Amino acid sequence: MGPTRSLLGPIGLTLFLLAVDAAISMGLVSSMVSFLHHNGRGPFAVASPDASPFLLAGEPVNFVANHGHTTNAAGGTALIVVGLGGSIALWLERRERNKWDRSSSFFRIWTVLVLLSLLLTMAALIYTLAETAKTGGQAIDIAVARMYSHPSKYPDGRWTPENWYAAVLDLPLASANQRRVISGNLTIMRAWRWNLVALFILGFVLLALVVLEVLGMRKRGLQPVAMMDTLTTPLKRVDV
Ligand SMILES: *[C@@H]1O[C@H](CO)[C@@H](O)[C@H](O)[C@H]1NC(C)=O
C-alpha cells in the first residue's frame, strides 16, 4: 500500500476558518452585551391607542444569560486553544516531518484539545437552543407591564435576551428609533445563536481531519517524539 496523503493542508485551512468563525462569535456576543448595558436597558415608552402611555424597563426580572457566557467560553477556547495552539502544532509538525521524518507529540496532545473544544461548543449549542426553546413563545402581558412599569421590572416568566426583545417589539412602542435599534440588535442575537451551528460543524470537520491524519501517521510509520525533543533538539541530527 502506498503512503496516505498528508492532511496538514486541509487541517490548516479548516483551522483558519474555525478561528475566524470563533472571532465572529465572540464579536457578536460582545456586541449583544454592549447593547444590554446601553440602549437595551431602556426604558421603552409603550403607547397603546386606548390607554395612557407608560415606560417599560429594558430588562425583565428573570433574565437568562448563562448560555451567553458558555458561548463566549466556547468561542475563546476555539480561538486560542484550537486556533493559536493549532498553528503552533502544525508548524512544529511540518518542521519535524521535513527535518527528521518523524512526528511531534505536540500534535497528538493538540488533537485531544480539539476534541475538548468541540465538546464545549456542543454544550454551548445545546444549552443555547434549549434555553431559547424553553423561554420561547411567550408574550409580554401589557396590563402586567403597565402595573410594573419603570423603574420596576416585568416580573413574569424567564427570558433569554433574544426572546425578551422579540416580545418587546410586539408591543406598540412609541419611538420608531428605539424599535429600529432593538430590531437591529435582535438580528445580532439570532446571528450568534446560528453561528454556533457553524462553529460546531467546523470543529467537527477539524476533529475528523486531525484524527484521520493521526491514523495516517501510524500507517506511514511516522514515529512521534516527546515534547522535549521537539522543543530542545531542533539542530542535532539523531542517527537511527
Ligand atoms: C445595537 O444597539 C446599539 C446601542 O446599544 C446601537 O448603537 C446599534 O446601532 C444597534 N445595532 C444595530 C445593528 O441596530
The ligand as an SDF file (V2000), in Angstrom:
LIG
                    3D

 14 14  0  0  0  0  0  0  0  0999 V2000
  -27.4320   47.9680   18.7820 C   0  0  0  0  0  0  0  0  0  0  0  0
  -27.5330   48.8370   19.8690 O   0  0  0  0  0  0  0  0  0  0  0  0
  -26.5730   49.8660   19.9090 C   0  0  0  0  0  0  0  0  0  0  0  0
  -26.7890   50.6640   21.1500 C   0  0  0  0  0  0  0  0  0  0  0  0
  -26.8000   49.8940   22.3160 O   0  0  0  0  0  0  0  0  0  0  0  0
  -26.7030   50.7240   18.6770 C   0  0  0  0  0  0  0  0  0  0  0  0
  -25.7210   51.7340   18.7060 O   0  0  0  0  0  0  0  0  0  0  0  0
  -26.5460   49.8770   17.4460 C   0  0  0  0  0  0  0  0  0  0  0  0
  -26.7720   50.6490   16.2920 O   0  0  0  0  0  0  0  0  0  0  0  0
  -27.5120   48.7190   17.4540 C   0  0  0  0  0  0  0  0  0  0  0  0
  -27.1820   47.8200   16.3680 N   0  0  0  0  0  0  0  0  0  0  0  0
  -27.9720   47.6430   15.3220 C   0  0  0  0  0  0  0  0  0  0  0  0
  -27.4840   46.6780   14.2750 C   0  0  0  0  0  0  0  0  0  0  0  0
  -29.0390   48.2030   15.1880 O   0  0  0  0  0  0  0  0  0  0  0  0
  1  2  1  0
  1 10  1  0
  2  3  1  0
  3  4  1  0
  3  6  1  0
  4  5  1  0
  6  7  1  0
  6  8  1  0
  8  9  1  0
  8 10  1  0
 10 11  1  0
 11 12  1  0
 12 13  1  0
 12 14  2  0
M  END
$$$$
